[in-house]
Amino acid sequence: MVTTYKIGFARTALLRETVLVAQQFSDLKDWARVKQVVIDDNVLQTRASRTSSIIYNEVHKRLKLLSEAQVEVIVQDHTQDVRQLVWIAICKQYPFIGEFSLEVLASASASRRYEITYDDYGYFFNAKAEWHPELEKVSDKTRSNARQMLFQMMRQCELLNESNELMPQMLSAAVQNCSPESDLAFIPGAIRL
């Protein structure tokens, strides 16, 4: 089966929102009730219920891709664990990002080349476009916006610093114990504690 890439990424990593929704799920164990509480009680502190609904839907899609054990680690709200598990969820939600992480970030880390450039993104995008005709139809503006969002999410998850250099990743025992190797592979150059 051929993967179809979606390039319309969320605008942010939604770290805090992910913790809040995960905590509600841990308490309620019912996604329909979680959504109702998140929107009715304005758990995400948004100005409009429509905004809460949009954010909830994005976070919900990500959390459903993680195991219950991973969600419980997010509930504990240890900053680095949350960032890493949100990144794993983003990689699972968007195969384009997942493959970028495995093919570009992990490869750069393994070869001790720590700066990730817009050229890296461009080469990756062009290579994928050869096999994925849906990418050939993407406008230059959409391609640029997707690049901006990807780099923003990598910085928010602290995979990259503000200079777009890979940051060392220490995997806690909690993240290691709740995650299969296929998920941990999305964290470039991870050091196990």
ZIBELNOR-V218689 format. One record per residue. N is the residue number from 0. RES is the residue in one letter. PHI is phi as a letter, one per 30 degrees, with the letter a starting at -180 (none if undefined). NEAR is the number of other ideal C-beta (glycine too) atoms within 8 Angstrom. Layout:
{{N;RES;PHI;NEAR} {N;RES;PHI;NEAR}}
This chain:
{{0;M;none;2} {1;V;d;4} {2;T;d;6} {3;T;c;6} {4;Y;d;11} {5;K;c;7} {6;I;c;10} {7;G;d;5} {8;F;d;12} {9;A;d;9} {10;R;d;5} {11;T;b;7} {12;A;d;13} {13;L;h;12} {14;L;d;11} {15;R;d;6} {16;E;d;11} {17;T;d;16} {18;V;d;12} {19;L;d;11} {20;V;d;16} {21;A;d;13} {22;Q;d;10} {23;Q;d;12} {24;F;d;12} {25;S;d;10} {26;D;d;6} {27;L;c;9} {28;K;h;5} {29;D;b;6} {30;W;d;8} {31;A;d;6} {32;R;d;8} {33;V;d;13} {34;K;e;11} {35;Q;d;8} {36;V;d;11} {37;V;e;14} {38;I;d;11} {39;D;d;6} {40;D;c;6} {41;N;h;9} {42;V;e;10} {43;L;d;12} {44;Q;h;4} {45;T;c;9} {46;R;d;3} {47;A;b;6} {48;S;d;8} {49;R;d;6} {50;T;d;10} {51;S;e;14} {52;S;d;10} {53;I;d;8} {54;I;d;12} {55;Y;e;14} {56;N;e;8} {57;E;d;10} {58;V;d;12} {59;H;e;12} {60;K;e;9} {61;R;d;15} {62;L;d;14} {63;K;d;7} {64;L;d;8} {65;L;c;13} {66;S;d;7} {67;E;d;6} {68;A;d;8} {69;Q;d;13} {70;V;d;13} {71;E;d;11} {72;V;d;13} {73;I;d;16} {74;V;e;10} {75;Q;d;8} {76;D;i;8} {77;H;d;9} {78;T;e;6} {79;Q;d;9} {80;D;d;13} {81;V;d;13} {82;R;e;13} {83;Q;d;13} {84;L;d;14} {85;V;d;15} {86;W;d;16} {87;I;e;15} {88;A;d;13} {89;I;d;15} {90;C;d;11} {91;K;d;12} {92;Q;d;9} {93;Y;c;11} {94;P;e;7} {95;F;e;10} {96;I;d;13} {97;G;e;11} {98;E;d;10} {99;F;e;12} {100;S;d;13} {101;L;d;10} {102;E;c;9} {103;V;c;12} {104;L;d;14} {105;A;d;12} {106;S;d;8} {107;A;d;14} {108;S;d;11} {109;A;d;7} {110;S;c;6} {111;R;h;5} {112;R;c;5} {113;Y;c;8} {114;E;d;9} {115;I;c;13} {116;T;c;7} {117;Y;d;7} {118;D;d;6} {119;D;e;10} {120;Y;d;13} {121;G;d;9} {122;Y;d;8} {123;F;d;12} {124;F;e;11} {125;N;d;8} {126;A;d;8} {127;K;d;12} {128;A;d;10} {129;E;d;6} {130;W;c;5} {131;H;b;12} {132;P;e;6} {133;E;d;8} {134;L;d;11} {135;E;d;7} {136;K;d;5} {137;V;d;9} {138;S;d;5} {139;D;e;5} {140;K;d;6} {141;T;d;10} {142;R;d;11} {143;S;d;8} {144;N;d;8} {145;A;d;12} {146;R;d;12} {147;Q;e;8} {148;M;d;11} {149;L;d;12} {150;F;d;13} {151;Q;d;11} {152;M;d;15} {153;M;d;12} {154;R;d;12} {155;Q;d;10} {156;C;d;13} {157;E;h;9} {158;L;d;12} {159;L;b;11} {160;N;c;8} {161;E;d;4} {162;S;c;5} {163;N;i;10} {164;E;c;9} {165;L;d;13} {166;M;c;8} {167;P;e;6} {168;Q;c;11} {169;M;c;8} {170;L;c;12} {171;S;d;10} {172;A;d;6} {173;A;d;10} {174;V;d;13} {175;Q;d;11} {176;N;d;7} {177;C;c;10} {178;S;b;12} {179;P;d;5} {180;E;e;6} {181;S;d;5} {182;D;d;10} {183;L;d;13} {184;A;d;8} {185;F;d;12} {186;I;c;12} {187;P;d;12} {188;G;i;10} {189;A;d;9} {190;I;c;8} {191;R;c;5} {192;L;d;7}}
